[in-house]
């Protein structure tokens, strides 16, 4: 039986039930009919229904079949949300450790078990990349791409980026080696060594590493795991310190999954405009929303050139592409120069393949499917955490993205837990990586980016055992 086959059924039905397409009391398709329609075995369908029943989404009735539960258990007993963070709001120099290097060597920053249950990749994406490779000429082989990046890809991206009522021109877009590279270029363009940059806490560890490399101080801001940065705290900080830039992920931030309300985004933007603070907005997870429409970026509200928007395909499509982009506005010329210094150019053939993928509508089709998968997987992981990892005291409940921010008992040190888990072949992402202040020792980031297989359930059980041993 294919794990992936039953998992697809679980994900689809979990989405349909939580979104109301299947209502409480509705009868689920019979095992025989569903097996025939999906061209899978009856065992596969039965396994999927058993999982849905364990999740509290359906119930079996003797001699009648399976039905959508009148009251889903996952809604009756939600995981407690983490409290708003309380970092020390003053400048800190950044110093990171070896753990993040170890994690990336395992290629597992979003998976507890790397390289298991390998599934088929994105066929349409492979076809577009192969087509671009077959069409490669001497120009691509012997010349560097222009500093802004391939025009065809920039045109496609410009069509997708929403900026209020203003149309984005392709010459405003700069192609980068992923979002991390875009953040690097933005920081190099607006700040110099010794400057102070603010960011949410907990915040993206990649940004923290960049600040350390560039010898830039950081002020960490209190943040809610639901609504993001505390705008009032930022206003107070900016009155005390000479902050030159703010790094913020307004939509489904890593690691909490927080999404700022539009009113808070506007208030934050107004403060930055007034005090001439450049906003570096990381929107790498913005396309992974579960609601009816994509949440707006800070950039979409800006008409002053205050916001530099950075993003990539790494979280939404493929980490292997290493294709990102940014809209640096008034810093475009400086960004072009910095890109030549830090990367020279991006591979033209890959850019052409991605542009073709976008142009034929494949990306939008893929996103629609991927969002359904992730929403279903989120429910599965939340229920599995309650069942197999009860030591978790609180856990975020995002409405998009990939990440969960989980709190363990106060006596647990997730750096030590990381080392213990490594001995079992498990890679966790410890909470201290998301701060420059040696905070969040008893937190870790989990992810619902991968399906909850039986192997991953066993991993949660193993982590629970390790935590209990450490108490």
N, C-alpha and C positions, 0 to 999 in steps of 0.2 A: 504494500500500500504506500503510495506517495504521500509523505508528510505535507508537501506543498499543495496537493490536491485538496485534502480535507481542510487545510489552513485557509485556502481561498474561499471555501464555502463558509467557514466560520467568520472570516473578515467581512464578507458581503452581507451575511444575515445580521451580524452585529450592527453594521452600519444601517441597514434597513430598519431594524427594530428601534435603534436609538434615535433615528431621524423621523420615525413615525410612518414610514412606508408600509411597515407591518405593524399593526396595532394590537394592543392587549386583547387576547382572546382569539386572534386570527389563527386559523389552522395552517401549519407548515406543510409544504409539499410532502407527499408520501415518499418513503425511502425509495420505492421502486421507480416512481415517476421522476424523481430528482436524479437518481442514478442514470436513468436513460437519457434525460435531457442534458445532463452534464458529461455524459460518456465516462462515468466513473463507476467503481464497484459499489455495491450496496454497503459493504463494510466501510468504505470511505465516507459515505453519507451518514451512516450510523455513528461513526467516530466524531464527525462534525457536530451532529445533534447532541451527542454526549457532552462535548465541550461547551456547547451553548447552554446546556442544562446546568453544567457545573458553574458557568458564569452567572447563572440566575436569569438568563434571558428567555429561555423556553422551559416548558415542562411536558413530561410525557403523561398521557392518560391511557390506561389499559384498554386495549382493543379499539382505540380511537386515533392514536398517533401522537404527534407533537404539536403543541400550541404555544403561542407567545404568552409569557406570563402576564398576569394582570398587574403585578407589581414587581419590577425588576429589583433583585436584591442589591445590585451595585448602586442603585439610587437610594435604597433604604439605609445603607451603611457606608457612606462615602469615607474616603481616607481624610483624616484631619489635615488641613492646609498648614504649611509652615508659617511661622510668624514673620513679620517684616524684619529685615536685617537691621543691625545696629552697629555698623562699623565706626571706628574713630575717624571723625571727619577732619582730617588734617593731612598735609603732604607726607607721603612715604616714598623712600627709595625702594625700588623693586629688586628682589632677589629670588629667583625660582630654583628649584632643585632638579634632580635627575629623573624623578618619577615620570614627568611628562614625556621625556625622551624615550623612556622604557615603554610607555603606553603606545606611542606612535610607532616604535619598532615592532610592536605586536599588531599594528594596523587595526587596533581594536577600540578606538576612542568612542565608538557608538555600539559596541557589541561586547557582551560578557564572554562570549566564546567565539573568537575569530576563526574564520575559515571552516565553518561547519555547515552541513546541509546546503551545499552550493546549489543555487537555482539558476535557471536560464536567465540570461541578461535581456536587455532591451533590444529586441530584434530590429525595430525600425531605426534606432540610433546606430546600431552596428552597420546597417545597410547604408545609411547616409555617410558615415565615416569611411566606409569602404568605397563608396562612389567617389567621394572627394579624393581618396588615395589613388584610385585608378585614373582620375583626371589630372593628377599632379604633373606639372610641366617643369621645364628648366627654371622658370622664375621662382617657383616654390623651393626648388632644390638648391639653388645657388645664390638667392638673394634673401635678405632679411625683410620681414614685413614692416610696414610703416609704423611709426611710434604709437599712433592712436589705435592701431589694430585693423583687422580686415574690414573694409567698408561694408561688405554684404552683411556681416554679423552685426556691425554697429547699427545698420539700418533696421535690422530685425529687432534688436534690443530697444532702439528708440521708439519703435511702434508699440512695444509692450509696457514701457515705463509711463506711469500715470503721474502727471504733474498739474493737477487742477485743470484749468482750461488751456494751458499752454502746451503747444506741440514741441516735443524734444527733437532736436536736430542730431543727425548721426555724428557730426563733428563735436558734439558735446560729450560723447561717450568715449571712454578709454578702456581698451581690453587689457586685462591683467592675468597673472598666473594665480587665479583663485582670489577669494575674498581677503585672505591674509595678506597677499601682496598689495591689494587695493588699500587696506588699512595702513600698511607700511608706507605706501606712497603718500597717503593723506597726512599721516603724522609727520613725515619728513617735510612735507610742503608747508605745514602750519606751525610746527613747533621746533625748538632747538634744544640741545642738551641743557638740563637745569630747569626748563620750563615746567609748569604744573598743568596736568591734564586730569579732568574728572571722569569718572565712569561709575556705572552701577555696581553694587556689591550684593551678592556675588556677581562676578562678571566673567566674560569670556577669557579663558586662560591664554589664548593666542594673542589677544590684545595686551595682556599683562606682560607676556614675553617680549613683545615689541617695545613696550615702554622701558623694560630693563635694557634691551639691546641699544636703544637710542639714548639711554641715560636721562630719561624724563621722569619726573616725580608724578605720583598719582594720588589723587584724593578720591576715596571710595565713598559712595553716597548710599544712605539707607534706601532699600528697595523692597517692594512688596512682590511676593512670588506670583501674584495675580495681576497687578496693575503697574508694576515696574517702578521706576525711579520716583522717590519722594520729591516732588517739584519744590515744595517749600524748603526742604533741607538744602536743595541745590541753590536756591535763592540766598539762603543764609551763608552758604559756603562762598558764593561768588562775591558777597559783600566783605568777606574776610581775607580772601586769597586772590592773587592775580592769576586766574585760570584762563589759559589761552584756548583750550578746546575741551569738548565733551565727547567721549565715545559712548554711544548708546545703541542698544538693539531694542527698538520700540515694539517689534512684532515677534513674539515667541522667542524670547531671549534665552540664550544658553547661560547658566544651566537650569533656570527656573521655569521657562516656558511662559513668562509674563508677557502680557500684551497691554500697552498703555491705551487708555480711552482717548478719543479724539480731543476732548477738552483739555486733558493733561498734556497732550502733544502740543496743542496750540499755546498753552501757558508756558511750557518749557521753551518753545521757539521764541516767544515774545521776550522772555528773559535774556536769551542768548543774543537776540537782535539788539536789545537795549544796551547790553554790556559788551557787544562786539566779540562774542565767543563763538568760534567756529564749531559746528556740530558735525561729527563724523558718524554717520548713521550706518550701522551694519544691518542690512535687511536680508541676510542670507536664508532665513526661514520664512520670509513673507509669503511665498507661494504655497506654503503647506498649511493653509487654513481649513478649518472644518465647517465654518459657517457658510452662508449663501454668497458672500463676497469677500474679496481680499481686503484686509484692514489697510487704511491709508498710512503712508509713510510721513515722517516729518518733512521730507523733501517735497511732498505733494502740496504742503501748505505754504512753502517758502517762496517768496517772490523777491528776496533780497540777496541771494547768493550766500546765505549763512550756512546752508547744509551741503555737505559732501556725501553723496549716496554711494554706498559700497555693497556689492552683492556678488553672487556666483551661482554656478550650477551644482556645486559640490554637495549640498544637502538635498536639493530637490531632484536632481537627475543622476549625476555620477561624480564621485570623488576623483575618479581616475582622469577625467577630462582636464582638470586644473585650468578651467576657463572661468574667469571672473570679469567684473567690469566696475567702473566707477564713473560718476558724473562730478568732476572736480570744480566746475564753474570757473570762477576767476583764477583758480590755480591750475587751469588746463595746461598752459605753456610750461609751468614749472614741473607739473606732473609728467609731461612728455619727456623732459630732460631727465628726471629722476628714474623714469621707467627705462630709458636707454642705459643709465648707469647700473641699475639693479638687475635688469633682465635682458637688455638689448632689444629682444622682440619675442613674440609668441608664435608658435608654429602655425603657419598659414593654412595648411591642409586640415588640421583639426578645426580651426575656426570656420573654414568653408563647410565642413561636414556638419557642424552645429548649426550654422546659418541655414543650411538646407533642411535640417530637422525642424527648425522653427518655421521656415517658410511653408512647409507642407502641412502644418498644423499638428504635427506629431507630439510636440511638447505639451500642448493644451490637452490633447487626448490622454497623454500619459499622466499629467498632473491630476486630471479628474479621477482616474483610477487609483493613483497613488494616495490621494487624500482619503478616499474611501478605505483603503487598506490601513492607513495609519490610524484613522479614527477607530476602526475595529480593533487594531492591535493595542491601542491605548487602553481600551476597556479590558482587554484580556490581561494586560500587564498589571493594571490596577487590581483586578480581582485576584491574580496570582500572588501579588505582593501581600494582600490581606490573608491569603490562604497559606502560603509557603514561607513568607518572610515577615512574621508578625512583630519582630523586634523593631520594625520601622515605626517611629513615633508619629511622623507626619510626612506627607508627600504632596507635591504640587499636582494640580489637575488642569493642565493647559487645554486650550481650544485650538491647538495647532502646533506645528513644529515637530520636534523629535525627542525632547528631553524631559526628564522628571527629576526634581530636586527632593531628595529623601533625607530625613533626619533619623539618626540612630540614637540609642541611649547616650547620655552625657559621658559615660565612662569609656566609650568606644573611640579609639583613634583609627580613622580610616586609612592613614598612612601605614600603620602596622597591619591593618586588615588587608591592605593591598598586597603586602609581602606574603602574608599567609595565604591569600587567595591565589597568588601566582604559583605557589607550590602545588595547587590543585588544578593548574591550567586555566584559571579564571582571571580575567582582567577587569578590575573595577576602576572608576575614575574618582579619586578621593576629593573631598570638599576643599581642602586647603589650596588646591591648584587654582581655585577661582577667587583668590584674594592675595594681596601683597602684605597682609597684616597677620599672617599665621592664625587665621580664623577658620571656622567651619570644620574643626577637627572631627566632629561626629556626623558629618554630612557626606553624602556621595551623590554623584549624578548617575542616574539610570537612564536608559533609553528604550523607547518602544519602536525604534526604527526597523527592528528585525521581528519576524514572527515568533510568537511564544511557542516553541517546540517543546517536546518532552525533555530534551536535553537541557534546555534553558530553565525549565521548571526545576530540574534536579540541581541546577546551579543555584537557584534561589534557596532551595533547601540547604545546600551546602553552606551558603553564606550565613543563613540563620544559625546553623550549627556553630560556625566559627564565631559569630557574635555572642552566642550563649556561652561558649567557652571563655570568652574575654570578659564577661561580666563578673 
